[in-house]
Amino acid sequence: MLTTTTAGSALRYQLVGGSAFAAARVELAPDQAIRAEAGAMVSMSGNVDLQSQLQGGLLGALKRVVSRESLFVSTFTAQGGAGEVILAPPVPGDLVGVELAGRALLVQSSSWLASEPEVQLDTEFAGFRGLFAGEGLFFIRASGQGTVLLSSFGAIVRRPLPAGARYVVDTGHVVAFDARMPFQVRKASRRGWMRSLLSGEALVAEFTGPGEVYLQTRNLRSLAGALFPFFPTQQKGGGLGQLFGE
């Protein structure tokens, strides 16, 4: 059981299911709460109260639509005693808990699973870097005190970078990174677009330390591309049917 202490209250949680099908079992003390992405609840104690609300008002709602997030955030509160809630992301993958301790993280919109109520959540414009990378115009900015639970497709890898160190990540594999870290989105090969496209790595994000980058070992877009030839088409057969001559 992992425990993080924030402002006198401790969040106790256990990561179960391994790095392929991870879920978070969160133990709530009486009147303790945790916020999570809508639809993340797997199960909960009978005395845990669930409330869903629009996050950030109308402006926040607009930004969440553009960033492909759910408009609603669920808050789970243990009432009349201790309780538990089990949370899981929509795709197979890993989970990691990050203690903010006063810093800020920029998180891909699909990678925020849950956080303590003390964590301040907002959306931050990624500019044309996000647009060109195909990962959305907004990041989730998590700041302040408390624990954030990050999810991924595949396993999560944490890469600490010393001051001045540069690190390059495929844009589809970025989960989160320190908000203080400068980064740029560029073509993978410095020798031109053709070499980047032929390498299969068209766009990458280059980070400069100090700070931490959290990566995912799989890319949902790549999986969709790998499965596309097997999808049914409007023509007779298609996919595996074409392979076996049906």
Secondary structure by P-SEA (a helix, b strand, c coil): cbbbbcccbbbbbbbcccccbbbbbccccccccccccccccccccccbbbbbbbcccaaaaaaaaaaccccbbbbbbbccccbbbbbbccccbbbbbbbcccbbbbbcccccccccccbbbbbbbccccccccccccbbbbbbcbbbbbbbbccbbbbbbbcccbbbbbcccccccccccbbbbbbccccccaaaaaaacccbbbbbbccbbbbbbcccaaaaaaaaccccccccccccccccccc
